[in-house]
Every structure is written in structure tokens, then in C-alpha cells.
Amino acid sequence: MSRQRSLSLAAYRVLSWGVPKPQDHGALPRPEGELLWIHIAGRHRLRAANDFCRRLQQARPGLSILRTAPPGTDLNDWNSDDAPVVCLPAERTGAARSFLDHWRPDLGLWVGGGLMPNLVTRAHDAGIPLILLEAEPDIRAAPAAKWVPDIARHTFDCFQAIHATSEDAARQIRRLGGATNKVSVSPPLRINPTLQSWPEDELIETTHALSGRPIWLAAWVEPREVISVLSAHRQAMRMLPRLAMILHVSDRGEVAPLRRRLEDMDLRCANWENGDPIEDMTQVILCDDPETLGLWYRLCPVTFLGRSLELGSAGCDPITATALGSAVIHGPYVNHHQDIYDQLDNASAACVIRSATELGDALVDLLAPDRAADMALAGWDLVTEGAPQVDTLIDMVQDQLDKGRMDDAST
């Protein structure tokens, strides 16, 4: 360590000193064996990070993963049973040391900005290899010590590799002191869905039953969205008289009353779950089993994803529908999955509607020849774009862990 770096870090650590609180390293015990620490700087990155972790653990059985969020994060929307998340401690010297002494990670991945100099430099000094993904020129220095010279450079220097998502971010990081040979540009982590196969005979049989008719799917439809969906279907049938809708409801208890409602509206329906046959005059096919969506996403060129049209909704995950080749229509209320919907919208792989009339218009437009196919192709390109990067990153992580294992064996 150079004398200047030693003096700068010493000054920073003194100015940001603080006694760690008992909860600073979380209540969870450190698991036995290898431990990867992955820090996720924002909730919008959580799904892709979790997807990467699952794939990594499939490739490396026995690897445990510690997921962390920025200090003070409300974790109510972060945690799940299989992927608990803990908050990092505040940017204090003692808290950083306590956190690392408790968890003793074998490797660290930092996804996003908000770099914390105490934690990063302490991890580096402890010999923990660090990799920075989706890098941003964003240092979360302690308020009392922001004036310390070159603290950004010292922090970036601790990473073995720095991957920014744009040339502009890479340039800013280099200006802050990131070594040119460490900084590169690569796409952000993407969700790469693992798709279950579907019996070929059922695909063929259902396709035959539909007799080449235009079809579309309304999936995860909430009770308060039903009227809008049915109105859009009737509107589209004026232009496409043989149009059939597969209506998947999010509440299984709604199927029976909904069938009576459809019959009162003179809409001919079949209950797929009861084995009702699809006839040439069937206009609505009711279903409620989430597993059945694997069939309909494959067969329907267009899918409206519900839980998105009414105020107070939060959307449902569009990845599987997109990966299975269906063009996606959605409402404006998708905040639980906003990032991926924004990516799909920007790639012209999905479109947003705000009313039943707009949904009907979108259906007629997208059911035109090749229109939905173009959107589906754009969606497929988007959801598979990150696959090579994930494979490369998994290899990089495994190489680092293998190297650490060899170093331990030689000591």
C-alpha cells in the first residue's frame, strides 16, 4: 500500500469511526463452507441478481450466498424464504470490520452504485476478491470524511474487475481513478428464465381444436379488470369475428360466477379446467391454473398481462410470456416489475394501454399478420441478451473461488 493511500485511508477511517451495533451484521449465522457475498444496490436489480445466484448455485452445489441491500433499506419487498436479504451496516469503520469478521465471504460481487469505502477497502485488505457490476460513479462516503482526497480512487482500486453498462459511466469511473485496464462495458444482469417443456401432443391437439382461429390470452386478470377485458374482446370481435379469448383469472373462486356472467352476456364459453371441448363457436375459454399458462403463452401470439390496469395494482412478471413467444400488452400499474416492463416497452417488445378501448385497438393491431411476431422476436432478443454475460460471470466467479480454495490448501 502506497504511503499516500495509507494516509488517505487512515484519515478516512478515523473520521468515519463508529462503534458497530449488534444488528450491523444481521441476525443470521454464517453458513458453513464457501460463501459468496452479493450486494444489490437497488430493488430493481434484485430479480436479475437472484436469477444469477440460482444459476451459479446449480453450477456450484454447496455454495452459500449472502445478499445485502444498502444501509437502512426497508426489506419488506426484498426478502423471500429462499433468498433472505440483510442490510449493510452504516458507513462506519468499526461496523465494516464487524460485518466482515462475522460473514468472512470468499468473494464479493457489488451490483450497482453506492460504494462504501470502509467496507470495500476493508474487504480488499482482508484478501476478499471483489468484482463490480453495473458500475456507477457513485461513492457513499461518510459525511464527515467526504473531503478526504482520492477516496473514490482508493475504493475503485479495490476491485479486480469493473463492468459499467455504458461508455459514459466507464469514462466517469476512469476519471475518478478506476484503472483503465480494469474498466469495461457490458450489459446489465438480465433475467434468463428456465422454461419448462410442454407435451407436444397437447400442443398439437389444442392447436387443432382452435382450427386456425385468431386467439389471444388475458392472464392473471383481477375481478375488477374483467369488464375491461370483456369489452376489449367484444370490440376486437367486430373486426375479427372468429376471435377467441383465453381468460385466465387470478382468483380461482371467480371461475363459476364468471361463466354465468358470460352466458348472460351471450358470450359462448368453455371451462378448460373442467375439460369442456373447444368448439368452433366458442368465444371465451376460461382457466385458472397458473401451470396452464405454459400452454397458452406458446399458442397465443398476444397476451394481455393483468394486475396492471386498475389503480392500486402492481403488475405481474412478464418474463415467461415473453420468453415463450407472446407479444405483451399491459396496463400502466406495474411498479413491482417496472424495470423489465420499461425494457420491453423501449425494445418495442410490449405496449402499454390505459383503457378497454385501447386494449381492443391494440388487439386488432397486433393480431395482424407478422405484427405480433416482430414484437415477440424483439422480446426474445431482450430476455436472451444477457445469457452470454451470465455464463462468463459464472465462470469468473468459479475461477476466483477455485483460486481461493487452492490458496487455502497451500497454506
N, C-alpha and C positions, 0 to 999 in steps of 0.2 A: 504494500500500500504506500503510495507516494506521501511525502510529508504534507503537501497541500491538502490531499484528500483526507489524511488523518486529522489535520487541524479543522477542516470544514465539518467533517462528521462529528468530531468531538464537540465542537461548538453547538452543532445542531442537537446532538443528543442531550447535552446539558440543558439547553434552552427548552427542550420538549420533554424533560424528565417528568415522570408521574408515577405514583405507586399503582400497580395493577389492582383492579377489583377482582373478587373471586370469580365473577362471571365472565371475565375477559377472555378466557379460553373455552367457554361453553361448558355445559354440564356433562357432555358426552365423554366417555373414556376413549383413549386412543386404542384403535383396534390393533391386534397382533399382525405382524408381517409388513409387507410393503404398503406404503400409504402415499397416494398422490393427492396433493392439495391443489384444488382449482378454485380460484377467486373469480366471481362473476360480478362485474361492476354494475349491472342493471338487470332488472327482471326480464326485460325484453330479450336478453341473451340466455335466459335460463333454459328454455326448451331445447335450443340447439346444443347447449353445454351438456344437458342431461342425456341427449341422444348420443353425443360423442362419448360420454362416460360409459353408457351401456355397451357401445361397440368396443370400447377399449377393454372393458371387463370380460367381454366374450373372448377377446383375443388373448387376455392375460388373466386366467382364473386365479382367484386368491388375492387379487389387488383390491385394496380398500381405497375409497375416495372420500376426502373431506371437501365439502362445498362450503364456500364462505361468501357472505354478502358485505357491502360496506357498513361501517360502524353506524349503529342507530337505526338500521333498516327495520321496518315493520314486516315481519316474516310471515304474516297470516296468509298471504297469497303466494308464498315461495315454497313452503315445506310440503312434502308428501311423505307417505310412510316409507317408501323405498329410497328416497333421496332427501334426507334431512339437510338443512342448511343452518349454519351458525353465523352470527355476526362477527366481523373482525373487531378487535379492541380499538379503542381510540388511539390516535397517533401520539403515543407516549412511549418513551424509551423502555421503561420497565414493563409496560404492558406488552410490547412487541416481544421482548425476551421471554416473558412468561408464556405467551401464546406458543412460541416456537419450542420452548422446553417441554411443554405439555404434549404437543402433537408430533414433533420430530418427523416432519414429512421427508420422504425420499426425493421428491421432485415437486416443483411448483409451476403451475400454469396460471397466468394472470390474464383475464379476458376483459378488455376494455380499459378505461382510464381510471383516474382517481388513485394513482400510485402513491403509496405511503412510504416515505423514505426510511423511517425507522424499521418498519417490518421488512422491506425489501433488502436494505443493506445488512440487517442482522441475519436474514436468511442466507445472503451471499457469504457473509463472514463465517457462517456455520457450515459452509460447504454444500448447501442445498442448490442444485441446478435450477435455474429459473428461465422460463420462456414466456414472452409477452405476445399475446394475440389481440387482434383488433385494436392495436396500439393507438393511443391518443396523446397529444402533447399536454397532459393534464396531471399535475403533481398535487397531491393533497397534503401539503406541508403543514406542520403545526403553526398556528397563528403567530406565536411568539418567536418563531425562528425562520420566517419566510425570507428574511434578508440575508441568510447565510449564503455566501457565494457558491455557485456551481452545484447546489444541492440536486438540481434536476439532472445534471450530467452524471453525478455520482450515482444517482438512482438508476438511470437508464444503463449505465455501465455494468450493473449487476446482472443483466440478462444475457444469456448466451445467444439468444435469437430474438429479434423484434419484428413482428409482422404487422404492418399497417394496412388498412383497407383502401387507401388512396395515395397517390403520389404527393398530394398536398400535405397530408398528415405525416408522410415519411420525411418530407423536406423540413417540416417544423420540428420533428423529433431530432433530425440531424443538427439543426441549428441549436437545439437545446443541449447538444453534446452526445447524442446517440451515435456510436461508431458506425461509419458508413458501411463497413463490411458486415455489420450485424442487422442492419435495417433493410427490409424488403417489403414488397407489396403483394398481398394475396387476398382472396375473397374472405369475407367473414365466415364464421362457422355456420353451416346450413344444417337443417334437419334432413336426414336421409332416411325416409321411412322404410321399415321392414314390412313387406307386403305378404300377406298370406295368399296362397293359391286358392282357386275356386274350382270345384269339379267341372270338368269340361262338358260332361253330358248334361248338367243342369243349365249351363250357359247356352248350349245348343237348343235344348228343349224350350227354354224361356224365350229365346230369340224367335224360334219357330212359332210359339204361341202368340207373339206380338205381331207376326205377319208383316214385317216391314213397315209398321206404322211409326210415325214420329212420336217419340216419348221424351219425357223429362222427369226429373226427380226433385221433389221437395223434401229435404231431410232435416230432422231434428226440429220440426215445426211445433212451436208452442201453441197452446189453445187460443191465445189472443192473436195469433198470426193466421189462424185457419181461414177466416173470412177473406183476408187479403190474398192468400194463396188461391182459394177457390175462385175469387173474382178474376185474378190474373189468368187462371186456366180457362175460364169461360171466354174471356176476352181473346185469348190466343186461339181458341177453337173456332172463332169466326173466320180466321184466316187459314186455319189448319183443322178442318172438320174431323179428321180421324185421329187427332192428337189424344194421347193417353198420358195421364199423370200417375206416377208412383208417389203416394203421400205417406211419408214416414213421420209418425208423431213421436214427440219426446216423452209424452206421458201415456203409458200403456193403457191406463184406465179410460182414455178418451176414445179408443177404437170403436167400441159398441155404440155409444151415443153419436159418434161422428158418422157411423154408417147410416143410422136412422136419419140424421140430418141431411146427408147426401141424397137419400131416397126422397125426402121431402122436397129437395131442390131439383128433382128429376135428373139427377146425375147417376148413371149406371155404374155400380161399383162392385169390386171383388175384394174379399178379405184374404190376402196372401197367406197369413198365418193359419187360417182355417182350411187352406187347401182349395179355396174357390177357384174354378177354372177362369182363365183369361179368355173372354170371348171377343169376337170382332167388334161388338158394340160397347165393350167395357171402356168407360171413360176415366175412372179413378181406381187405382189398385192400392188398398190400404195395407200398411205393415207397421210393426212397432219393434221388431227385433233388431238391435244395432248390428248384429253379425250379418244380417241380410243385406246391409248396405254394401258389403263387398261385391255382391252380385249386381246391384243396381248401379253403383258407380262405374262398373265395367260396361254396362249395357246402355246407360243414358248419356247422350252426348252433352247434356246440360244439367247442372244441379244448382238449385237454389238452396243455400245453407241457412236454415232458420236460426232462432235465438238471436236474431240480428236486426229485425225490422221495427221493433217497438222500443220506445224509450225505457231504459232500465235493463235491457238485455245486454249481454256481454259477448255474444258470438260463440261459435264452436270451431274446432280445429279444421282447417281446410286442406291439410296436407294429404290425407289419404285420398280424398276425392280427386285432387289434382294429380297425384301420382298414378291413379288408376285411369286417367284419361278423360275426365269430365271437366268441361268448362264451368267455372264457378260464378254464380251470381250471389250477392249478399246484400244485406241491409247496412245501414251506417253504424250500428251499435255493436262493434266487435272488439271492444277495448282489451279483452283478455287475450286476444290474438292479433292485436293491431299491427305489429311489426310484419308478420308474414302476409297479412292481407294487403298492407301497403306495398310490399314487394310484388305480390301477384298483380295488383292494380297497375303498378308502374310498368310491369312487364307485359301489359295487355293480356294477362292470363286469367283475369277476373274482372267483373264490373260491379259497381255498387248501384243499388236502386233505393228509392226512398218512399215508394208507394206501390199499391197494387197495379195501378196503371203503368208505371214504369216497368214493373216486373213483367206484365203482359207484353209490352213492347219489346223488352229485351228477349223474351222467349221467341217471339216471331223472328226477330233479327238473327238470333244465334242458331235457330233450327234451320236456317237457310243452308244450302249445300256448302261445305268447306268452312263455314264461318266458325262453328264450334271447334272444328279440327285445328284451325290456326291457333285458337286460344289454348286448346289442350296441349298442343306442341310447345307453346311458349311456357306453359306451366310445367311441363315435364322438364324442359331445359333448366328452369329455375330450381326445381327441387332436386335435380341431379347434379347441378353445377358444382356443389361443394364436395362431391364424393371423392375425387382425387386428392383434394386437400386433407380430408379426414383420414384417408389411408396413409398419406405422407406423415401427418401429425402422429398417428398411432405408431408408425414405425419409429419416428423420432423419440417419442416417449419411451417406447420399449428399449431402444438403444441406450438411452440415458439410465433407465432403471437397471438394465443388464450391466452397464459400466459400474454403477454404484454397487451392485451385488458382487462384481468381481473385485472391486477395491476393498470391500468389507472382507472378502475371503482371503485377500492377500495380507491383511493386517493381523 
